[in-house]
Amino acid sequence: MATKQMLFSSIGDQLPSNTDKITVVGVGDVGMATAFSVLAQGISSDVALIDVNQQKMEGEMKDLQHGCMFLNAKISAGPDYSVTANSKICIITAGLRQREGESRLNLVQRNTEVLKTIVPNLVKYSPETVLIVVSNPVDILTWVAWKLSGLPKSKVIGSGCNLDTSRFRYFIGERLGVSPESVDAYIIGEHGDSSVAVWSSATVGGVRLRDINPTVGTDSDCENWKELHKMVVDAAYDVIKLKGFTNWAIGLSAASIARSILRNSDKIHPISTYVKGICGIDHEVFLSLPATLGRDGVSQVTNLALSDDEQCRLKISAANMAEIMAGVEF
């Protein structure tokens, strides 16, 4: 273009493109909350979107592009997976919702068919990528993505209980009148009904809650702290009743995982990862345990000192996942 040639003088070869590219698969409510969180927090300045709904995808791309002066970012999108090439992280939010009366196994099978198209294409164009699965049921679909990808298990991560833990810390902090950042407590296991609240090691400001109230989180606790775990499990349902879907918190959660990976931070997140042989689990499943995240995904998983009850509940959670996974057909 003549105008461009007159406006600028070339001073050398073109600089290499951004090396921290992130792809978000799915431009629904969760996908766009994830993309926006990544861009607004400056986690990556190179984001690609992909979705089967090309019109929606193009609209979301243009809407973000029109705000690029405020984001200092490059946003691309397209129907072909080549647009995702050289992504350091690929975040999968696409998936089918559960039908009324549908079994969990049937939902998993339908979403497995969806991942059969998505995962191999992502790995084809970004063979060194780290996959973050957000689609539900997240633990089982993370296992499916690992099977389909051929990637090391350390490079396939589910968002898992990262958000559940955020909700847990928020509820504890709200009750005590402190910031969630001052609370250190985890939800582990399944992202769902069989999740486990780890009350035995929960601390606030460095003080272990069970040193103050030995029954905290148990059925015999007169203060009924146990209800906070139920609030965590019911949290998504409560939001869905009010606004029809959840998106902002899970988008922020996925972005926080991506940040820890790209920054090579070695930060610990309760994410869904391969846990066979850890904490007494003998099933080949992906469940949430506190794991250290860096440039290559999961580098290590914390060996939690669980109470007997928590250990039992975690094993039940793993067995529930294994039972459903046994029926998945590839």
N, C-alpha and C positions, 0 to 999 in steps of 0.2 A: 504494500500500500504506500503510495507516494507521500501522503501526509505523515505517516509513521516514519518513513525514511528521512524526511526533512526535519522531523521533530527530535529524533534521537540519533546519536552516533554510537556505533558498535565499538566496544572496547575489548572484545575477546569472545571466547566460546561461551555458549549459554551455560549458566550454572546448573548443576544437577537439581532435580526436583526434590521436594520435601521427602525426607526419609521416614517420616512418622505418619504415613497415610493410614487412615482408618476407613474401612467399609462398613456401612450399616445395611443389612439385608432386611427389607420390609419398611415401608413408609407409612405404616399405621400410626396410631397414637403413641405406642411405646417406641417404635423406631424413630419417630421424629423427636420425641422427648430426649432420646438417647443422643441423636445427632446434634440437637440444639445444646444439650449439656456439654458435649465434647467441644463444640465450637465456642460457646459463650465462656467456658472456663479456660480456653486456650490450650486444651490438651493436645489437639492437633489442628493444624491450619490447612490440612488437605483431607477432605472427607468425600467419599463416594457413596451414592445411594443406588440401590437396585431393588426392583419390585416388578411383579408380573403386571400390575396395573400401571401401564406406561403413562397414562394421562395424569393420574395422581402423582406419580413419581416426578414427572416434568414440572408439574405445578409446585410441588414442594421444593424442588431444586431452584426454580426461578424465584420463589418467595425468599429463600435464604440468600441467593445470589444478590438480590436487590438490597440486602443488608450488609454486604461485604465490606462496605466502608467502616462499619462498626465492629466487624469480626476479624478483618485482615486475614481472610481465608479464601481458599479455593474450594468450591463445591461443584462436583460433577455428578452426572447420573446418566444411565442409559440402559436399554433392554439387554445388551450383551455384556457378559461377565468380564470382557476385556477391560471395561471401565474400572474394575476392581484391582487391576494388575499392580503388583508390588506393594500390597497392603501389609503393614506390620501387624495389624489386628483386624479381624473380621468379626463383627458382632451380628449374630443372627437373632432377629426379633420376629421373623415371619413364621406363621403357623396357623393351623386351623383351630377354631374354637370348638369346645365340647358341645355336642347337641344334647337336647333334653332327653334324658334317659339313656344316653350313650355310655357304654362301659369305658373305663379308663384305658384298657388294653386296645379297644377299637380306636380311641382317639390317638394313642401312641402309634398305632399302625398307620393311620392316615397321615400323621405328621412325619412318620418315617419315610413315606413315599415323597413328601415334600422335600425332606432333607436329601433324598437321593439325587435330586436335581441340583440343590444348592451347594452342598458340601464339596463334591468332586470338582465343580466348576471354580469354586473359591480357591481350592488348593492347586488347581491347574495353573492359575494366573498368579498365585502368591504361595509358592511351595514352602516358604519359611514363615508363614503367618502363624499367629496365635489365634485360635478360634474361641470366641466367647459366646456361649449359647444362653439366650434369655427366654426363648420360646418354652411354653409349658406343655406337658410336665417336664420341667427343666432337667431334673436329675437323670431321668431315663433318656431324654433326647440328647443330653451331653454324651452319654454312653453310646448312643446311636451315631452321633457325629464323629466320635472317636473311631468307631468301627469303620465308618465310611471314608474317613479322611486319610488313613494311613500315617497320620502324624503321631509323634511320641505322645504318650498320655499326659505328659507335663504341659503340652501345648494345646490341650483341649479342656476348656474350663466352662463350668456352668455358673451363672450368677447366683444360684443356690440360695443360701441363707444370709447373704450379704445385706439384703434389704430387711429380712426378718430381724437380724441383729440390730440394725438401725432403729427399727420400730421398738424392739425390746428395750434398748438403751433410752429411747425417747420416753417410753412409758415409765421406766424406773426413775428417770430424771424428773419427769413431771410430778410424780408422787412425792419426791423428796425435795423438789424446788431447786434442782441443780441442772446445769447443762448436760445434754447427752454425752458431750465430749469428756465429761468428768466421770462417766460410768464405763466400767470395763466388764462386759458380760456378753455371753455368746448364745445364739441359737444354732444348733448343729443338726445333722441328719438330713432328713427329707425337707425340701421346701414344700411344706404341706402339712396335712393333719398329724402325721407321725413325727414331726420335728421334736427336738429335745431342748428344753431350756436348761442351761448349765448354771444352776444356782450355787453349786458347791464352790465355785471359784469366782463368783460375781463380787466385784469390789466397787466402791464409790469413794473417790478421793484417796485411794490406796487402802481403805478399810474394808475387810471382807465382811459381807453382810451376815454370813453365818457365825461370825465371831460375836455379833451383836444379838442376832436372833437365830439360834441353832435350827429352828424349824422352818426357816424362810423357804418358800416355794413348795412346801410339803402339804399334805392333806390336814396335818395337825396344826398348821400355822394359823393362829387366831387373827392375824392381820390379813390373811388371805392374799398374800403376794402371788400365789399360784394363778390368780385370775389374770395377771398380766400376760402370761403365756397364752392363755385363751384369747386375749385381746389381740395378740400378735397373729395367731392363726386366723382370727376372724377379720383382721384389718382390711384385707383386700375386698372381702365381701361387703363390709360396711361402706367402703368408698364406692364400690360398684353400685350399691343401692342408691347412693346419693347422686352420682354423676354419670353412671353407666359404664365406667371403665376406670382402670388405674393407669397412669403413665408417668407423672412427674417424678415420683420417688424411685421407681424402677429405672427410669432414664438416668437419674443422678447416680444410682447404684452402679449401673453398667459403666458409666463414665468414670467413676472412681476406680473401678477395676482396671480399665484401660489406662488411666493415668499412672497407676502403680507399675504397670507393665512397661509403658513407654519411658517412664522416668527411671526405670531399673531401681526402684526405691527399696526393695526388700521389705515392703510393708506387709503386714499380716491381715488377710481377709478371710472370713468364713465363707469360702466358695466351694462349689461342687467339683470334686476332683476324685481321682482313682484312689480308693481307700482299702482295697483288699490287703490284709496283713497288718492294718493299723487299728489300734484301739480294739483289738479282738475280733475284727470283722473278717470273716472268711469267704464272703461272697465277692464276685467280680462286679462291683457296683461303683457308681459315682454318687457320693454324698458329700454334704458340707462338713468340713472340719477347718479350723484355722490353718491357713497355708500362706507361706511366704511367696510373694509375687515379684518377678523381675523380668528382664528383657526376654527370657526364653519361657515365660510362663511360670509354672509352679516349680520352685526349687526344693522346698521341704514342707512337710506337714507336721504340725505340732502334736506331740503325744500328750493329749490331755489327761490329767489325773481326775477321772470321773468317779462319782460315787457309784455304789453298786446299782442303785436304781437308774441312774443316768446311763450306765453301761448297758444295762438290760434294755432300756428303751431304745438306745442307739442300734443294738443288734436287731430289735424288732423292726425298726425303720429300714435297716439294710435288707432284712428278709422280705419285707413288703415289696421293696424295689426289685429284688431278685425274682420274686414270683411273677411279677408283671413282665419283666424282661425276658423271661423264659418263653413267653408266647409271641415275642416279636419276630416277624419274618422279614429277612432281607432280600 
